[in-house]
Amino acid sequence: MKKTPKAKKLKKGDQVKVIAKTDCGGIKKELFPIGTICKVVELCKAETFSDGFYYGVIPLDESDTSYNSPFYYLREELELGELKWIPTK
């Protein structure tokens, strides 16, 4: 059986994309729409989760003031990435 490589641990300031619903008291919920690009603003230690952490994230678009507090996701519910500027011709 092929072993899946472990995902890189995230840090504050990392840019991530929400790729799955998260567990809220045993119920899977879409706190941010899947595909939302966010910034990690908080790391919380928890021994019971996949990599020992869960992550507080907020959308990169800070003009949306309805998200003034982070929502929390597990590592496997987030995809690490980055945005690059592509000029329009």
HELIX and SHEET records of a PDB file:
HELIX    1   1 ARG A   75  GLU A   77  5                                   3    
SHEET    1   A 5 PHE A  71  LEU A  74  0                                        
SHEET    2   A 5 PHE A  53  PRO A  59 -1                                        
SHEET    3   A 5 ILE A  37  LYS A  45 -1                                        
SHEET    4   A 5 GLN A  15  VAL A  18 -1                                        
SHEET    5   A 5 LEU A  78  GLY A  81 -1                                        
SHEET    1   B 2 THR A  22  CYS A  24  0                                        
SHEET    2   B 2 ILE A  27  LYS A  29 -1                                        
END                                                                             
